[in-house]
C-alpha cells in the first residue's frame, strides 16, 4: 500500500511544483491564496462531500461512518494529550508559540492534503469514510482550537461551517431512497474532482509566497529548535502513538467490514502536515502568522518522507500482527 501512497504523493508533488513555478512567474501572492482557500472551502470541498455521499443507502455504511467518527474522536484526544504533555516553555514570552504548537500538533491538513491523497489511494469509498474524520476535525477545531487561542468556544463556527453543513446534507441525501439525478450529480462531481489540483496549486503558491519570519521575541536558534521539535511531534510522535492505538482498535474490531481501510484512512489523516487553519487562526487572534506558516510549510515538505514510511510500517504490522 505504501507504494500507492508514494505514487500519489509524487503525483501531487508535481502539481505543487507547477503551482510554485506559476506563482513565481506571475507573482501570485496572498490575495490569490485567500481566493483559492475560499474556493476550496466554500465551493469545491462541499461539492466533493456531497458527491461522496451520493450513494444508494446502506445501513452498514452508515454504521461504518459512525465507527470512523468514534475512532477520530480517540485520535484527536490523543493528539491533544501529546500537545499538552510535550509543549511547555519556561519563558513566558514563548506562551503564544506554545499555543500555536499545541493546535498544530492536533489539527492536520486532512482537507487540502488528506482528501486528494486518500482519494488517490482508496478512491471515493475512502473519501466517504474520511468524512467521519472531517466532521470531528471541525468540531475540535472550533471548540478546542478556538478555546486555546481565544479562551472561548465558538458554537456558531461549528454550526455554520460549510463542511459540516454539507456532511449533514450529504448524510440526508445518503439516507434517501434515491440518489441525485444525473443532471445535478454530474456537475457536482465534476467540481469536486478539481479538489486535488486546486489544493496542490494552493500549497505551491504558499511555498512561492513564503517569507522567512524576522525573529524578535526569541533567538534564532530557539526559533529553529521549536520548528524542529514541532515537526517531530506532528509527523513522528503522533504517527507512532496513533499507529499503536489503531493497531489495538483493529485487533478488537477487525470483524467490521472495511475496518482495515477505515483505520488506514484515519491514520493517514492524522499523519498529514499541520493544517492551513493554524496560520488563519493565528492571523485572527494576532499571533505570529509567519511562525504558523513556517510550521505548515516545513511539515508539508517532510510529510513526503514520513507518511509513506509510517504507512509501510502500519501495513507490515497489520499483515503480521
C-alpha positions in Angstrom: 0.0 0.0 0.0 2.8 2.4 0.8 3.8 2.3 -2.9 0.3 3.6 -3.8 0.9 6.4 -1.2 4.3 7.3 -2.6 2.9 7.3 -6.2 0.0 9.6 -5.1 2.4 11.9 -3.2 4.7 12.1 -6.2 1.8 13.0 -8.5 0.6 15.6 -6.0 4.2 17.0 -5.7 4.4 17.6 -9.5 1.2 19.8 -9.2 2.8 21.6 -6.2 5.9 22.3 -8.2 3.8 23.5 -11.2 1.9 25.8 -8.8 5.1 27.1 -7.3 6.6 27.9 -10.8 3.4 29.6 -11.9 3.3 31.7 -8.7 6.9 32.8 -9.1 6.4 33.6 -12.8 3.3 35.6 -12.4 4.0 37.0 -8.9 1.0 35.3 -7.4 0.7 36.1 -3.7 -1.5 36.4 -0.6 -4.6 37.7 -2.4 -4.7 34.6 -4.7 -4.0 32.3 -1.7 -7.1 33.7 0.0 -9.2 33.3 -3.1 -8.2 29.7 -3.7 -8.6 28.9 0.0 -12.2 30.2 -0.1 -12.8 28.5 -3.4 -11.8 25.1 -1.9 -13.5 25.7 1.5 -16.8 27.1 0.3 -17.3 25.6 -3.1 -15.0 22.7 -4.2 -14.9 20.7 -0.9 -18.6 21.0 -0.2 -19.3 19.6 -3.7 -16.8 16.8 -3.1 -18.5 16.0 0.2 -22.0 15.9 -1.5 -20.6 13.7 -4.3 -19.1 11.3 -1.8 -22.5 10.8 -0.1 -24.4 10.4 -3.4 -24.7 6.6 -2.9 -27.5 4.1 -2.5 -28.4 3.8 1.1 -26.6 1.1 3.0 -27.1 0.8 6.8 -23.7 -0.9 7.1 -22.0 2.2 5.5 -23.8 4.4 8.0 -22.5 2.3 10.9 -19.0 2.4 9.4 -19.2 6.2 9.2 -20.1 6.4 12.9 -17.3 3.9 13.7 -14.9 6.2 11.8 -16.2 9.2 13.8 -15.6 7.4 17.1 -12.0 6.5 16.0 -11.4 10.1 15.1 -12.5 11.3 18.5 -10.0 9.0 20.1 -7.2 10.2 17.8 -7.9 13.9 18.4 -8.0 13.2 22.1 -4.6 11.5 22.0 -3.0 14.4 19.9 -4.4 16.9 22.4 -2.8 15.0 25.2 0.5 14.9 23.3 0.4 18.6 22.8 -0.2 19.3 26.4 2.4 16.9 27.7 5.2 17.8 25.2 4.7 21.5 24.6 5.8 23.6 27.6 8.1 26.7 27.6 9.6 28.0 30.8 9.9 31.5 29.2 6.5 33.4 29.4 7.4 35.2 26.1 7.0 31.9 24.3 3.5 31.2 25.5 1.9 32.3 22.2 4.2 29.9 20.3 3.2 27.1 22.7 -0.5 27.7 21.8 0.3 27.5 18.1 2.3 24.4 18.6 -0.5 22.7 20.5 -3.2 23.3 17.9 -0.7 22.5 15.1 0.0 19.1 16.7 -3.7 18.3 16.8 -5.0 19.7 13.6 -3.7 18.3 10.3 -4.2 19.3 6.7 -6.7 16.4 6.2 -8.7 18.5 3.8 -6.2 20.0 1.3 -3.7 17.1 1.6 -5.7 14.3 3.1 -8.6 14.3 0.7 -6.6 14.1 -2.6 -4.1 11.6 -1.0 -6.8 9.3 0.3 -8.9 9.6 -2.9 -5.8 8.6 -5.0 -5.1 5.6 -2.8 -8.6 4.3 -1.8 -11.0 6.1 -4.3 -14.4 7.6 -3.5 -15.1 5.0 -0.8 -12.0 6.2 1.1 -13.3 9.8 0.9 -16.7 8.7 2.2 -15.0 7.3 5.3 -12.8 10.4 5.6 -16.0 12.5 6.1 -16.3 10.9 9.6 -12.8 12.3 10.4 -13.5 15.6 8.9 -16.6 16.3 11.0 -14.7 15.5 14.2 -11.8 17.7 13.0 -14.1 20.7 12.5 -15.8 20.2 15.9 -12.5 20.0 17.7 -11.0 22.9 15.7 -13.8 25.3 16.6 -14.0 24.2 20.2 -10.6 23.2 21.5 -8.6 25.1 18.9 -10.7 28.2 19.2 -10.5 28.0 23.0 -6.7 27.6 23.1 -6.2 30.9 21.2 -9.2 32.9 22.5 -10.3 31.5 25.8 -13.8 31.0 24.4 -15.7 28.4 22.4 -17.5 29.3 19.1 -20.5 27.0 18.7 -21.6 29.3 15.8 -18.4 28.5 13.9 -19.3 24.8 14.2 -23.0 25.1 13.1 -22.2 27.4 10.2 -19.1 25.6 9.0 -19.7 24.7 5.3 -18.1 21.3 5.6 -20.2 20.3 8.5 -23.4 21.6 6.8 -22.5 19.6 3.7 -21.8 16.5 5.6 -25.2 16.8 7.3 -26.8 17.4 3.9 -24.8 14.5 2.4 -26.0 12.1 5.1 -29.5 13.2 4.4 -29.0 12.5 0.7 -27.4 9.2 1.5 -30.4 8.2 3.7 -32.9 9.0 0.9 -34.4 6.1 -1.1 -32.9 7.5 -4.3 -29.7 9.2 -5.5 -29.4 12.7 -7.0 -30.4 12.9 -10.6 -27.5 12.9 -13.1 -28.0 16.5 -14.2 -27.3 17.5 -10.6 -24.9 14.8 -9.6 -22.6 15.1 -12.6 -21.7 18.9 -12.3 -21.3 18.4 -8.5 -18.9 15.5 -9.1 -17.0 17.5 -11.8 -16.5 20.4 -9.4 -15.4 18.0 -6.6 -12.9 16.4 -9.0 -10.8 19.5 -9.1 -10.0 19.3 -5.4 -6.7 17.6 -5.8 -5.3 20.0 -8.4 -6.5 23.2 -6.8 -5.3 22.1 -3.3 -1.8 21.3 -4.6 -1.7 24.5 -6.6 -2.6 26.4 -3.4 0.3 24.7 -1.5 2.7 25.6 -4.4 1.6 29.2 -4.1 2.1 29.1 -0.3 5.7 27.9 -0.8 6.3 30.6 -3.5 5.0 33.4 -1.4 6.6 32.2 1.9 9.0 34.7 3.6 11.3 33.7 6.5 10.0 35.5 9.6 12.0 38.1 11.4 12.7 36.8 14.9 12.3 39.4 17.6 10.9 37.8 20.7 13.3 34.7 20.8 16.7 33.9 19.4 17.0 32.3 16.0 18.4 29.0 17.5 15.4 28.7 19.8 13.1 29.5 16.9 14.5 26.9 14.7 14.6 24.4 17.6 10.8 25.0 18.1 10.1 24.2 14.5 12.2 21.0 14.6 10.5 19.9 17.8 7.1 20.6 16.4 7.8 18.7 13.2 8.9 15.7 15.3 5.7 15.9 17.4 3.4 16.4 14.4 4.9 13.9 11.9 6.7 11.3 14.1 5.4 11.0 17.6 1.7 11.4 16.7 2.1 8.9 13.9 3.8 6.3 16.2 1.2 6.7 19.1 -1.8 6.8 16.7 -0.4 3.7 14.9 -0.2 1.8 18.1 -3.7 2.8 19.1 -5.2 1.9 15.7 -3.4 -1.5 15.8 -5.2 -2.2 19.1 -8.5 -1.0 17.6 -8.0 -3.2 14.6 -7.4 -6.3 16.8 -10.6 -5.5 18.7 -12.8 -4.6 15.7 -11.3 -6.4 12.8 -14.6 -8.2 12.0 -16.1 -4.9 11.0 -16.2 -4.8 7.2 -13.6 -2.5 5.7 -12.1 -1.8 9.1 -8.6 -2.0 7.7 -9.4 0.7 5.1 -11.1 2.9 7.6 -8.2 2.7 10.1 -5.7 3.5 7.3 -7.8 6.5 6.3 -7.8 7.7 9.9 -4.0 7.1 10.2 -3.2 9.0 7.0 -5.4 11.9 8.1 -3.6 12.0 11.5 -0.2 12.0 9.8 -0.8 14.9 7.4 1.1 18.1 7.8 -0.1 20.9 10.1 -3.4 22.4 8.9 -3.6 25.6 7.0 -6.2 26.6 9.6 -3.3 27.2 12.0 -2.0 30.4 10.2 -5.6 31.5 9.6 -6.4 31.3 13.3 -3.0 32.9 14.2 -4.0 35.9 12.0 -7.4 36.2 13.6 -6.0 36.2 17.2 -2.9 38.3 16.5 -0.4 35.5 16.9 2.8 35.1 14.9 1.4 34.2 11.4 4.9 33.8 9.9 5.8 31.1 12.5 2.5 29.4 11.9 3.1 29.4 8.2 6.6 28.0 8.7 5.1 25.1 10.6 2.8 24.3 7.7 5.5 24.6 5.0 8.1 22.6 7.0 5.7 19.7 7.8 4.3 19.8 4.2 7.8 19.1 2.9 8.7 16.5 5.5 5.5 14.5 5.2 6.7 13.3 1.8 9.1 11.1 3.8 7.1 10.4 6.9 3.7 9.5 5.5 4.8 6.6 3.2 7.3 5.4 5.8 4.7 5.0 8.5 2.1 3.6 6.1 4.6 0.9 5.2 5.2 0.1 8.9 1.5 0.0 9.6 0.8 -2.2 6.6 3.6 -4.6 7.8 2.2 -4.7 11.4 -1.4 -5.4 10.2 -0.3 -8.2 7.9 2.0 -9.8 10.5 0.2 -8.8 13.8 
